[in-house]
Amino acid sequence: MLILLPPSEGKADAGTGRRLDLARLSLPELTGAREEVLTALVALSADGDEEAARAALGLSEGQRGELRRNARLWAAATAPAGHVYTGVLYEALDLATLPATAQRAARRSVLISSGLWGAVRLTDRIPPYRCPIGARLPEVGALSAYWRRALAPVMATAVGDGPVLDLRSGAYAATWAPRGELAERTVTVRVLHEREVDGVPVRSVVSHFNKATKGRLVRDLLTAGARPRTVGGLLTALRDLKYPVLEQPAPAGRPRPVDVIVTEL
């Protein structure tokens, strides 16, 4: 099973170890693309036109410190990606407190999408940075389109022959969309909150708690030692963990959408 996660805007303040070495990251076929995007990001952040750089990266005036950090990325200290990302999903996943067997499973099965790196594993050492997937960088262009081209020939190999649990947000999901038989092995998840209104059950999409639920879901799968070999096995594993799962219809050759229903946020 491969689990695809989005990154988080929240990141650790600083790395704790050696400088970035692109050659040591997973999916080495992406090294050239990563270098191109990183070079463009550093140049944009360091060229002195702060207003243009903030606009390109969607930063407020109070976030100008992110530009200074980006400008030093080549020399910045790194940490494992699983420690760098600190947002709601990663707080709920709480990698540091997973049992050892679950941590090993996470290292094997989790890939994190990124506007800067394309995709990384939890153990890949990266520096904290700011580079949203919606950014448009000089000489690179729109990152979503850039990574769509770069990831296409790489991801099919990374996925292998098992099911895929795709928990990425829409913008990051656009960087790689499985097709054909591979899509039919892919499950996408929408989290719905069910509550009673005037005696009638009402379901609505949640945002903040969507991330927390996905983090808990991944944690529970890893802790349970789930190793499904098929989409059916994956859905059974979720139901065994007491997640109410509703399958939605999908055309042939497209990912399998499911709704996970939560009653408490």
N, C-alpha and C positions, 0 to 999 in steps of 0.2 A: 504494500500500500504506500502511495505517495500522498503526503498532505501538503497542500499549497496554502501558504499564509500571506496576508498583506504585511507590509512593514508598518511602522508606527511613526507619527510625527514626533512623539515623545521619545527622546533618546538619552542615554547616559551623558553626563557632562563632559567626560573625557575618557580616553582609552587608558589602559594600564600596562601595556607591553610594547613589543617591538613595533617599528614602523610598518606601514602598509607594504605588502609584497604581492602584487597582482598575480604573479606566477604561482602563488601558493593557494589561491582560492579554488573552490570546487568549480566544476564545469569549465575547464581551462579553454575550451573552444571559444569562450566569451572574452578572453583576455584582451584581444585587440579592440573589441567594442567597448569594454570597460575603460581601457586607457583613453580612447577617444572622448568618451563622455566625461571622464574625470578631468582630462586636460581642458576641455571646454568649460566645465564648471569652475575650476580653479581660476582660469583666465577671466571669466565673467565676474567672479567674486572679487578679484584683485585689481581690476583695471581702473578703478577710481570713479566710475560712473555709478554711484551707489543707487540712485533712483532707478536707472535702467535695470540694474541687477536685482533690486528688490521686486520690481515689476515682473521680471522674467521668472522669479522663483516664488512669487506670491507672498512676499514678506511684508510685514508692517514696519513702520519706522522704528518701533520698539524692538524689532528683531534684527537690527543691523549687525548685532554681534554674530549672527549666523554667517554673515558674509566674511567676517574675519576668520571664523573657524574654517569655512570652506576654502579660503585662500591658502590655508596651511595644511591641507589634507595630505599632500605627498610626504610631509615630515611628521604628521601627527601620530601619536601613540594609538594602538589598536586594542580591541578586545573582541572576544567571540560575539558574533552577530546576535546570539541568543541573550547576551548581556547588554548589548548596545540598545536594542529596542526595548522600550519601557512603557509602552502605551497600555490601554485597558486590556486588550486581548492578552498581552504578554504578562500583565499582572495576574490575570485569571489563570493563565497557563502555569505560571510560577515554576519555571524550569528548575530553579535551584533546590526546590524541596521534593522533586520527583524521586522515587526510588531509583536505585542504580540501573536496574533493568529497563525501566521506563526512559531514563535518560539515554541509554544506548539506543533504544528504539527511536527516540526523537532524533538523534544524530543521523540515523539511517534514513528516516522517512520524511523529514520536514524540509521543505524548500520555501524560502521567503522571497517574494517578489520585491524588486527595488528599482526606483527610477535611476539610480546611479550604477548599480552593479548588475542589473538584469535579473539575476536570481542568485541567492547564496544559501548555504547550509548554516545551521546553528553554530557550528564550530569555526566557520570562516572568520578570520580576524580582520575587522574593518574599523576605521575610525568613525566617531559620531560625525554626522554631516546633515545638510539640509538640501534635498533635491527631489521635490515632489514629481510624480509621474506627469503632472500637467504642465511642467516647465517646458520652455522652448529655449534651447541653447544655441549660441552662435556656432556655425559650421556643422551643427548636429541636427538642429530643427526640433520638431515636437518629439519628446521622448517616447510617447506611446507608440508612434509610428516607427521610430528608430528601433525600439526593442522588439516590436512585432516582426521586423525583418530578421533581427539578429537571433531571436530565440527560436524561431520556427524550426531550423534544422537541428537544434540542440535538445529540445524538450522531449521529443519522442524517445530518444535514447535514455534520458534521465528518468522517464516514467517507468520503463520496464514493462512487465506483462501483467501487473496487478491493477487493482482499482485505484482511482484518484479521488481524493476528497478535496474539492476546490473551495476554499473558504476566503478567496480573495475578494476584495471590493471591486465594483464595476470597472473603475479606471485601470486597475492593475490586471483584472481579468482580460481586458482588451489587448494586453501585450502578447498574450498567447492563448489561442482558442483551439482546443483539441478538435479534430475532425474525424469523421468516419468511425471505424471500430474503436479507436482510442477514445473518442467522445462518448461512446456508449459504455465505456468503463469509468466514466467520470460522473461524480455526484456533486452538484452545487447545492448550497444550503441557504435558505432564507429563514430567519428567525421571526416568529410571530408571537405576539403577546396576547393571550386570551384572558378576557375579563368579562364579568357579567354586568350588563347595563339594562336596568328595568327587567331583570329576569331573563334576558336573552344573551347568550354567549356572543361576544364580539371579539374579532381578531384584528390586530393592527401590526404593521411593521414597526420594529424598534430600531434605533440607531446606536446610541451609546451601549445599551445593554445587549445589542446584537453582538458587539465585539466581545463582551464579557462571556456571553453564552458560548460563543465559538471557542474561546480560550478554555473554558471549563470542559467543553465537549472533547477537545483534543487531549486535554489532561486525563480525562476519564478513559478515553480509548487507550492511551499509552500506559496508564496505570493498570488497566485490566489486562494488558498484554495482548490486545486484539491484533490479529494478523490475518485479516480477511483476504481471500484470494479472488473474490468476485464482488460485484456491486451488491448482489443479494446478501452475501456474507457481511458486507459493511453495514447494510441497513439492519440486518439482524443484530449485529454487535451494538448498534446504537439503541435499538429497542431493548436489548438485554440490559443496557445501562439505564433503562427507564426514561429514555428520551422519546416523547411522542413524535413519531415521524409520519408525515403524510406525503406519499409520492404523487407527483404531478405528471400529467402526460407530456411526452416529448417526442418530436418527430424522429424518425430513424436517422442515425448519424449525428445526433446532437446530444449534449450532456443531459443527465437525468436530474431534473430539479426536484428537490424535496423541501418541505416545510417542517421545521422543528418548532413545536408549540411549547411555550413556557407560560406558566401562570403566575410565577413570582419573578420579580426583577431585582 
